[in-house]
Amino acid sequence: MKPRNRFEKAVLAESKKLRPITKTQSKWAFRECIDHFAYRLPKGRTTCMDCGHSWTMEKPTDICTCPHCRARLQVRETFERKIRQKQYFTILTTCGEYQILRMFLLSVEMEKGCKATSCVIEIGQYWWNAQGRKTIIAVQRVLGKYIDTFSYCSPMAIRNDNEAYRHISYSPIYPKFKATDTFRRNGFKNDFHDIAPTVLIPALLSDSRAETLMKAGRTGHLKYFLNNSRTFDACWQSYKVATRNGYDIEDISIWCDYVDMLRRLGKDIHSPKYVCPTDLHREHNRRQSELRKQREKEEKEKKRQKAIENEKRFHELKSKFFGLCFTNGTIQVHVLESVQEHLEEGVAMHHCVFDNAYYLKENSLILSATIEGRRIETIEVNLDTLKVVQSRGICNQNTEYHDQIVNLVNANKRLIRQRMRQTA
């Protein structure tokens, strides 16, 4: 891809000045980035796959040292003669004012009796200027079965960042770093603290918050914030309040979650009273409980609003049955006459008569059976057949009055039929 602006043109020109990888760097990659084996035959004949030297190993073991090249090897008992390995690695270097992360592919072929041969191919380079602006120079990525499928013969050119280059950038990094004066001034001291270079480098170059955390030695907090950028933005002011008051945040993820709950509860997240709790875990659990109650309250309000909206439709469907009631002397059965009554019935009886909107079903009539005002069971009658579909007590369980209630409703089906005929 052709450079699109002056920055990319300058980077592409500077990239041609980069030196090839050194022998020392190649040796490090061979030594540290791949596995090293000794192939042993069942009778004890063992071969170092690094240098090709053979010797007899009387007793099998998991690890050994080659008597010729002194390489530490994993012992594998096998008749195989060849092995191929590939591994990516990276090098942190500079060119003028630019900070660069170079990415390479190491390919190694090993064969019994021969010295291992290796080949290093440069895949790409991440470039950052002093302000943290980024561009990538790399070989072309092509479609293939794997994420890292490249056209190795393509020229190094400006490319769009993608998951393949990001994946490679997390590979092992050569331990001798070259860093720009700006990068070191902003807190880099030859340690990435288990943060991906492609994340830490632009953050230190362009974000004063990252510089502050790095220089303060709060690398664990920095790692969390860089991996959660929205949380970084949302909690930074509260974080500054906490640190200014000498508060020690032992668990940054729990603390950020706690601050987020405070915000949703409408608390002042810039007040030390809230952001510096004595017992973080206890306060976290307390606020979590408050938030749960708030959500339940909001859900009830939504249900109430929904009931108001559906009241008109319910009235159109079921008003002809309003006032219908009957009794056998002990049990009283009456029609539920509003959506609110359906809600109250569902809450009291712990079932889904309201949640499943039975009040809007055209062929269903919901009645409530009570004894001296105490709810016993909720009854559903099918208006097409006038049969009791179900009669449920608390938590959908049948009560001792179940059969009496069903018989009482069946005995008064004519009353329901009369109401239907009056408005037919």
C-alpha positions as CSV (number, residue, x, y, z in Angstrom):
1,M,0.0,0.0,0.0
2,K,1.3,3.4,-0.9
3,P,2.1,5.9,1.9
4,R,-1.0,8.2,2.4
5,N,0.6,11.1,4.3
6,R,3.9,12.7,5.3
7,F,4.2,10.6,8.4
8,E,4.0,7.3,6.5
9,K,6.3,8.6,3.8
10,A,8.9,9.5,6.4
11,V,8.6,6.2,8.2
12,L,8.9,4.2,4.9
13,A,12.1,6.2,4.1
14,E,13.6,5.6,7.5
15,S,12.8,1.9,7.4
16,K,15.2,1.4,4.6
17,K,18.0,2.5,7.0
18,L,17.4,-0.4,9.4
19,R,20.2,-2.9,9.7
20,P,19.7,-6.6,9.2
21,I,19.3,-8.8,12.3
22,T,22.6,-9.6,14.0
23,K,24.2,-13.0,14.6
24,T,23.8,-12.5,18.3
25,Q,20.1,-11.9,18.0
26,S,19.7,-14.9,15.7
27,K,21.6,-17.1,18.2
28,W,19.4,-15.9,21.0
29,A,16.2,-16.7,19.1
30,F,17.5,-20.2,18.2
31,R,18.4,-20.8,21.9
32,E,15.4,-19.3,23.6
33,C,12.4,-19.4,21.2
34,I,12.2,-23.1,20.2
35,D,12.4,-26.5,21.9
36,H,15.6,-28.5,21.8
37,F,15.6,-32.2,21.7
38,A,17.8,-35.3,22.1
39,Y,16.3,-38.2,20.1
40,R,17.0,-41.5,21.9
41,L,16.6,-45.0,20.5
42,P,15.3,-47.9,22.7
43,K,18.8,-49.3,23.1
44,G,20.2,-46.0,24.3
45,R,21.8,-44.5,21.2
46,T,21.0,-40.7,21.6
47,T,21.5,-37.8,19.1
48,C,21.5,-34.1,19.8
49,M,19.2,-32.5,17.2
50,D,21.1,-29.2,17.6
51,C,24.6,-30.2,16.6
52,G,24.1,-33.8,15.3
53,H,26.4,-35.4,17.9
54,S,25.6,-38.9,19.0
55,W,26.4,-40.8,22.2
56,T,25.0,-43.7,24.3
57,M,22.7,-42.9,27.1
58,E,22.4,-46.0,29.4
59,K,19.4,-44.9,31.5
60,P,16.5,-43.0,30.0
61,T,15.8,-39.5,31.5
62,D,13.6,-36.5,30.7
63,I,16.4,-33.9,30.4
64,C,20.1,-34.2,29.4
65,T,23.0,-32.1,28.3
66,C,24.8,-32.7,25.0
67,P,28.4,-33.6,25.7
68,H,29.5,-31.8,22.5
69,C,27.6,-28.5,22.3
70,R,26.5,-28.4,26.0
71,A,22.9,-27.6,25.0
72,R,20.2,-28.6,27.5
73,L,17.9,-31.0,25.7
74,Q,14.5,-32.6,26.2
75,V,14.9,-36.4,25.7
76,R,12.4,-38.0,23.4
77,E,12.4,-41.7,22.7
78,T,11.5,-42.0,19.0
79,F,12.6,-43.4,15.7
80,E,12.0,-40.1,14.0
81,R,14.9,-38.5,12.2
82,K,13.7,-35.0,11.4
83,I,11.9,-32.1,13.0
84,R,10.8,-28.7,11.9
85,Q,9.9,-25.8,14.1
86,K,8.7,-22.2,13.6
87,Q,8.5,-19.4,16.2
88,Y,8.0,-15.7,16.0
89,F,10.1,-13.3,18.1
90,T,10.4,-9.5,18.4
91,I,13.2,-6.9,18.8
92,L,12.7,-3.4,20.4
93,T,14.9,-0.9,18.7
94,T,15.0,2.7,17.5
95,C,15.7,4.7,14.3
96,G,16.1,8.5,14.8
97,E,13.1,9.7,16.8
98,Y,11.1,6.6,16.2
99,Q,10.5,3.7,18.5
100,I,10.3,0.4,16.6
101,L,9.1,-3.1,17.4
102,R,10.5,-5.5,14.7
103,M,8.8,-8.9,14.2
104,F,10.6,-11.9,12.8
105,L,9.8,-15.6,11.9
106,L,12.4,-18.1,12.9
107,S,12.3,-21.4,10.9
108,V,14.5,-24.3,12.1
109,E,15.1,-27.7,10.5
110,M,16.8,-30.5,12.4
111,E,18.0,-33.8,11.2
112,K,19.8,-36.7,12.9
113,G,23.6,-36.5,12.3
114,C,23.4,-32.9,11.0
115,K,23.8,-29.5,12.5
116,A,20.5,-27.7,12.8
117,T,19.9,-25.0,10.1
118,S,17.8,-21.9,10.7
119,C,16.4,-19.1,8.7
120,V,15.0,-15.7,9.9
121,I,12.5,-13.7,7.9
122,E,11.3,-10.3,8.9
123,I,7.5,-10.1,9.0
124,G,6.8,-6.5,9.9
125,Q,7.6,-3.4,12.0
126,Y,5.5,-1.3,14.3
127,W,6.7,2.4,14.2
128,W,5.8,5.1,16.8
129,N,6.8,8.7,16.8
130,A,7.5,10.7,19.9
131,Q,3.7,11.6,20.2
132,G,2.7,7.9,20.0
133,R,1.4,8.0,16.4
134,K,1.6,4.5,14.9
135,T,2.1,3.0,11.5
136,I,3.1,-0.5,10.3
137,I,5.5,-1.7,7.6
138,A,5.2,-5.4,6.9
139,V,4.9,-8.1,4.3
140,Q,1.5,-8.7,2.9
141,R,-1.0,-10.9,4.8
142,V,-3.0,-13.2,2.6
143,L,-6.1,-15.4,3.0
144,G,-5.3,-18.9,4.4
145,K,-6.2,-21.5,6.9
146,Y,-4.3,-19.8,9.7
147,I,-4.2,-16.3,11.1
148,D,-0.5,-15.9,10.3
149,T,-0.5,-16.5,6.5
150,F,1.8,-14.2,4.7
151,S,3.3,-13.7,1.3
152,Y,6.9,-13.8,2.2
153,C,8.1,-12.6,-1.2
154,S,6.0,-9.4,-1.0
155,P,7.8,-6.2,-0.4
156,M,7.9,-4.5,3.0
157,A,5.3,-1.7,2.6
158,I,2.8,0.3,4.6
159,R,0.0,-2.0,5.8
160,N,-3.2,-1.6,7.9
161,D,-2.9,-3.1,11.4
162,N,-4.8,-6.4,11.8
163,E,-5.0,-9.3,14.2
164,A,-2.2,-11.2,12.5
165,Y,0.4,-8.5,13.2
166,R,-1.0,-7.9,16.7
167,H,-0.7,-11.7,17.4
168,I,2.9,-11.8,16.3
169,S,3.8,-8.7,18.4
170,Y,3.0,-10.6,21.6
171,S,5.9,-13.1,20.8
172,P,9.1,-13.4,22.9
173,I,11.2,-10.3,22.9
174,Y,14.9,-10.0,22.6
175,P,16.1,-8.9,26.1
176,K,18.4,-6.1,25.0
177,F,16.3,-3.0,24.3
178,K,16.9,0.2,22.5
179,A,14.5,2.9,23.5
180,T,14.2,6.6,22.5
181,D,14.9,9.3,25.0
182,T,11.2,10.2,25.1
183,F,10.2,6.7,25.9
184,R,12.7,6.4,28.7
185,R,11.9,9.9,30.0
186,N,8.2,8.8,30.3
187,G,9.1,5.9,32.6
188,F,10.4,2.9,30.6
189,K,13.1,1.1,32.4
190,N,13.7,-2.0,30.3
191,D,10.7,-3.9,31.7
192,F,7.3,-4.3,30.1
193,H,5.8,-5.7,33.3
194,D,3.9,-8.4,31.3
195,I,2.1,-5.7,29.2
196,A,2.1,-6.2,25.4
197,P,4.7,-3.8,23.8
198,T,2.1,-2.6,21.3
199,V,-0.1,-1.5,24.2
200,L,2.5,-0.1,26.6
201,I,4.6,1.9,24.0
202,P,1.9,4.2,22.6
203,A,0.4,4.6,26.1
204,L,3.6,5.9,27.6
205,L,4.3,8.1,24.6
206,S,0.9,9.7,24.4
207,D,-1.0,9.3,27.8
208,S,0.2,11.2,30.8
209,R,-1.9,8.9,33.1
210,A,0.2,5.9,32.0
211,E,3.4,7.9,32.6
212,T,2.2,8.8,36.1
213,L,1.4,5.1,37.0
214,M,4.6,3.8,35.5
215,K,6.8,6.3,37.4
216,A,4.9,5.7,40.6
217,G,5.6,2.0,40.3
218,R,1.9,1.0,40.1
219,T,2.5,-1.3,37.1
220,G,-0.2,-3.8,38.2
221,H,-2.8,-0.9,38.1
222,L,-1.4,0.3,34.8
223,K,-1.7,-3.2,33.2
224,Y,-5.4,-3.4,34.4
225,F,-6.2,0.1,33.1
226,L,-4.5,-0.4,29.7
227,N,-6.5,-3.6,29.2
228,N,-9.7,-1.8,30.2
229,S,-9.6,1.6,28.5
230,R,-13.2,2.5,29.3
231,T,-12.6,1.8,33.0
232,F,-9.4,3.9,32.8
233,D,-11.4,6.9,31.6
234,A,-14.3,6.3,34.0
235,C,-12.3,5.8,37.2
236,W,-9.3,8.0,36.7
237,Q,-10.5,11.0,38.7
238,S,-11.7,8.7,41.5
239,Y,-8.3,7.0,41.4
240,K,-6.5,10.3,41.8
241,V,-8.7,11.1,44.8
242,A,-7.9,7.8,46.4
243,T,-4.1,8.0,45.9
244,R,-4.0,11.7,47.1
245,N,-5.5,10.5,50.3
246,G,-2.9,7.7,50.7
247,Y,-5.4,4.9,50.1
248,D,-3.9,1.6,49.2
249,I,-5.9,-0.2,46.5
250,E,-5.1,-3.8,47.0
251,D,-7.4,-5.2,44.3
252,I,-7.8,-2.8,41.4
253,S,-10.5,-4.8,39.6
254,I,-12.7,-5.0,42.7
255,W,-12.1,-1.3,43.4
256,C,-13.1,-0.2,39.9
257,D,-16.2,-2.4,40.0
258,Y,-17.0,-0.8,43.4
259,V,-16.6,2.8,41.9
260,D,-18.8,1.9,39.0
261,M,-21.5,0.7,41.4
262,L,-21.2,4.0,43.4
263,R,-21.8,5.9,40.1
264,R,-24.9,3.9,39.3
265,L,-26.2,4.5,42.8
266,G,-25.8,8.2,42.4
267,K,-23.0,8.6,45.0
268,D,-20.2,11.2,44.9
269,I,-17.3,9.2,43.3
270,H,-14.9,12.1,43.9
271,S,-15.4,12.0,47.7
272,P,-12.8,10.1,49.8
273,K,-15.7,9.0,52.0
274,Y,-16.8,6.7,49.3
275,V,-13.7,5.9,47.2
276,C,-11.5,5.1,50.2
277,P,-13.5,2.3,52.0
278,T,-11.9,0.8,55.1
279,D,-13.0,-2.7,54.1
280,L,-13.2,-2.8,50.3
281,H,-14.8,-6.2,49.9
282,R,-17.4,-5.6,52.6
283,E,-18.4,-2.3,51.0
284,H,-18.4,-3.8,47.5
285,N,-20.8,-6.5,48.7
286,R,-23.0,-3.9,50.4
287,R,-23.2,-1.7,47.3
288,Q,-23.9,-4.7,45.2
289,S,-26.9,-5.5,47.4
290,E,-28.1,-1.9,47.2
291,L,-27.8,-2.0,43.4
292,R,-29.7,-5.3,43.3
293,K,-32.5,-3.7,45.3
294,Q,-32.5,-0.7,43.0
295,R,-32.8,-2.9,39.9
296,E,-35.7,-4.8,41.5
297,K,-37.4,-1.4,42.3
298,E,-36.9,-0.3,38.7
299,E,-38.3,-3.6,37.4
300,K,-41.4,-3.2,39.6
301,E,-41.8,0.3,38.2
302,K,-41.5,-1.0,34.7
303,K,-44.1,-3.6,35.4
304,R,-46.4,-1.0,36.9
305,Q,-46.0,1.2,33.8
306,K,-46.6,-1.8,31.6
307,A,-49.8,-2.5,33.6
308,I,-51.1,1.0,33.0
309,E,-50.4,0.7,29.3
310,N,-52.2,-2.6,29.1
311,E,-55.2,-1.6,31.2
312,K,-57.3,-0.3,28.3
313,R,-56.8,-3.4,26.3
314,F,-57.6,-5.6,29.3
315,H,-60.8,-3.6,29.9
316,E,-61.9,-4.1,26.3
317,L,-61.4,-7.9,26.6
318,K,-62.7,-8.7,30.1
319,S,-64.9,-5.9,31.3
320,K,-68.0,-8.0,30.6
321,F,-67.0,-10.4,33.4
322,F,-66.4,-7.7,36.0
323,G,-68.4,-8.3,39.2
324,L,-68.7,-12.0,38.6
325,C,-68.3,-14.0,41.8
326,F,-69.7,-17.1,43.5
327,T,-69.2,-19.1,46.7
328,N,-69.9,-22.4,48.3
329,G,-70.1,-20.8,51.8
330,T,-66.4,-21.3,52.6
331,I,-64.5,-20.5,49.4
332,Q,-65.2,-17.3,47.4
333,V,-64.2,-17.1,43.8
334,H,-64.1,-13.7,41.9
335,V,-62.8,-12.4,38.6
336,L,-59.5,-10.3,38.7
337,E,-60.8,-6.9,37.4
338,S,-57.6,-5.0,36.6
339,V,-54.0,-5.5,35.5
340,Q,-52.9,-4.3,38.9
341,E,-54.8,-7.1,40.5
342,H,-53.1,-9.6,38.2
343,L,-49.7,-8.1,39.4
344,E,-50.7,-8.3,43.0
345,E,-51.9,-11.9,42.6
346,G,-48.7,-12.9,40.9
347,V,-46.5,-11.3,43.6
348,A,-48.6,-12.8,46.4
349,M,-48.8,-16.3,44.9
350,H,-45.3,-16.4,43.5
351,H,-46.3,-17.5,40.0
352,C,-46.4,-16.1,36.5
353,V,-50.0,-15.0,36.1
354,F,-48.8,-11.4,35.5
355,D,-45.4,-12.0,33.9
356,N,-46.9,-14.2,31.2
357,A,-49.6,-11.6,30.5
358,Y,-52.6,-13.9,31.0
359,Y,-54.7,-10.8,31.3
360,L,-54.3,-10.2,27.5
361,K,-55.2,-13.7,26.4
362,E,-58.5,-13.4,24.6
363,N,-59.7,-17.0,25.4
364,S,-58.6,-17.0,29.1
365,L,-60.4,-15.7,32.2
366,I,-58.5,-15.4,35.5
367,L,-60.2,-15.8,38.8
368,S,-59.0,-15.8,42.4
369,A,-60.2,-18.2,45.1
370,T,-60.1,-16.9,48.6
371,I,-61.1,-17.9,52.1
372,E,-61.9,-15.0,54.4
373,G,-59.9,-12.7,52.1
374,R,-56.8,-14.9,52.1
375,R,-55.7,-16.0,48.6
376,I,-55.8,-19.8,48.1
377,E,-55.5,-20.5,44.4
378,T,-55.5,-18.7,41.1
379,I,-57.8,-20.3,38.4
380,E,-57.6,-20.0,34.6
381,V,-60.8,-20.9,32.6
382,N,-60.7,-21.4,28.9
383,L,-63.5,-19.3,27.4
384,D,-63.8,-21.5,24.3
385,T,-64.6,-24.7,26.3
386,L,-65.4,-23.2,29.8
387,K,-63.1,-25.8,31.3
388,V,-60.6,-25.1,34.1
389,V,-57.2,-25.1,32.5
390,Q,-55.3,-24.8,35.7
391,S,-55.8,-23.9,39.4
392,R,-52.5,-23.1,41.2
393,G,-51.7,-22.2,44.8
394,I,-48.5,-20.6,46.1
395,C,-45.5,-21.5,43.9
396,N,-47.8,-23.3,41.5
397,Q,-48.6,-26.0,44.1
398,N,-52.1,-27.5,44.6
399,T,-53.7,-26.9,48.0
400,E,-56.0,-29.0,50.1
401,Y,-58.9,-27.0,48.6
402,H,-57.9,-27.7,45.0
403,D,-60.7,-30.2,44.1
404,Q,-63.4,-28.1,45.9
405,I,-62.3,-25.0,43.9
406,V,-62.4,-26.8,40.6
407,N,-65.8,-28.3,41.3
408,L,-67.1,-24.8,42.5
409,V,-66.0,-23.2,39.2
410,N,-67.4,-26.0,37.1
411,A,-70.7,-25.8,39.0
412,N,-70.9,-22.1,38.0
413,K,-69.9,-22.2,34.4
414,R,-73.4,-21.0,33.4
415,L,-72.7,-17.7,35.0
416,I,-69.6,-17.2,32.8
417,R,-71.7,-18.3,29.8
418,Q,-74.4,-15.8,30.6
419,R,-71.9,-12.9,30.7
420,M,-70.5,-14.0,27.3
421,R,-74.0,-14.1,25.8
422,Q,-75.0,-10.7,27.1
423,T,-72.3,-9.0,25.0
424,A,-72.3,-11.4,22.0
